[in-house]
């Protein structure tokens, strides 16, 4: 999964017409590392969405603006609008994440 490197890249990604899923994480986060183990399989099942990662410590202003209070969190954007936010306490298992992503089908 590609990492967001600049604020401009972040802005470009969230303003796309398709669904962009951004995983908010940090290098020291054990739950983030666990999520990374099963996320590739989930991404493969959702080819209609683009997935990226954003380091909360590198982009604190973006993190605050999006009300990310725990990591890992998965946020979904389309046309500059945040459509969904899977908070960290619900982003711990493949089942929780798959269910969350499937609810987005109506937002395409």
C-alpha angles and dihedrals in degrees: 000000000000118000121228108243105181141026089242091056089050091050092048092050097049092047094059121116092236129066114282117193116200121193110209109209147139133227093242096049114112094195089053090055090050090051090051089061095063102024096087090063091049092048090052089056092053107052090154091070131065116224128206137164128228126193108227092208093053094047106033095153093054090045092052093044089056095047094241103168100163138028142267094035127161118214126185125209137184129174091353094306126115104232101177142006123200104197120220096255089061096042099074105098137045089239094055092049095045091050090049093050092048091057087062094066091094091054097062 
